[in-house]
Amino acid sequence: MSDYRRWLVPGGTYFFTVVTYTHRPFLTTDTGRRFLRHAVNSVRKRHPFVLVATALLPDHWHLVMQLPSGDDRFSLRMKQIKAEFSDQW
């Protein structure tokens, strides 16, 4: 089992890579982009963050997220983005 050590920095900037299940290439479809945009905007309303940079490829998504001062809950945001996207899909 992996031993992840997460450096929780309130107001920090974090880099993520999210990969689709079995690398299925659907993120850059019209539907995939629309669902991802909706999920990001929906979560951002409840839990603000700045999307500093993003690169969307057919089977994975890279993003750099900056959190508000005093907030280190990046995992909450990523969990909700993935859940909302999956629910829509």
C-alpha positions in Angstrom: 0.0 0.0 0.0 1.2 3.5 -0.8 2.3 5.8 2.0 1.1 9.2 0.7 2.3 12.3 2.5 0.3 15.3 1.7 1.7 18.7 2.4 -1.3 20.8 3.5 -0.6 24.4 3.0 -3.4 26.9 3.6 -3.8 29.1 0.6 -1.4 26.8 -1.3 -1.1 26.1 -5.0 -1.5 22.4 -6.0 -0.9 20.4 -9.2 -3.1 17.5 -10.1 -3.4 14.9 -12.9 -6.8 13.1 -13.2 -7.0 10.1 -15.5 -10.1 8.5 -16.9 -11.0 4.9 -16.0 -9.0 2.6 -18.3 -7.8 5.7 -20.1 -11.0 6.0 -22.1 -10.7 9.1 -24.4 -13.9 11.1 -23.7 -12.8 14.2 -21.8 -12.3 16.3 -25.0 -15.7 15.4 -26.5 -18.3 18.2 -26.4 -20.2 16.4 -23.7 -17.0 15.7 -21.6 -15.9 19.4 -21.8 -19.4 20.6 -20.9 -19.7 18.3 -17.9 -16.3 19.1 -16.6 -16.8 22.8 -17.0 -20.1 22.5 -15.1 -18.6 20.4 -12.3 -15.7 22.9 -11.8 -18.0 25.9 -11.7 -20.4 24.2 -9.4 -17.7 23.3 -6.9 -16.0 26.7 -7.2 -19.3 28.4 -6.1 -19.4 26.3 -2.9 -15.6 26.1 -2.2 -13.8 28.9 -4.0 -10.5 28.3 -5.8 -8.5 29.8 -8.7 -7.9 27.5 -11.6 -4.4 28.8 -12.4 -3.7 26.5 -15.4 -5.4 23.6 -17.1 -4.6 21.1 -19.9 -7.4 18.8 -21.1 -6.4 15.8 -23.1 -8.7 13.0 -24.3 -8.0 10.6 -21.4 -6.5 12.9 -18.7 -6.7 16.4 -17.2 -3.9 18.4 -15.7 -4.7 21.4 -13.5 -3.1 23.8 -11.1 -5.4 25.0 -8.3 -4.8 27.8 -5.9 -6.8 27.8 -2.7 -8.0 30.8 -0.7 -5.9 32.0 2.2 -6.4 29.8 5.3 -7.9 26.9 3.3 -6.1 23.6 2.6 -9.0 21.4 1.6 -7.9 20.6 -2.0 -9.0 17.0 -1.6 -12.6 18.0 -0.9 -12.7 20.1 -4.1 -11.2 17.3 -6.3 -13.5 14.7 -4.8 -16.5 16.9 -5.5 -15.4 17.8 -9.1 -14.9 14.1 -9.9 -18.2 13.1 -8.3 -20.2 15.8 -10.1 -18.6 14.9 -13.4 -19.3 11.2 -12.9 -22.9 11.8 -11.9 -23.5 13.9 -15.1 -21.8 11.4 -17.3 
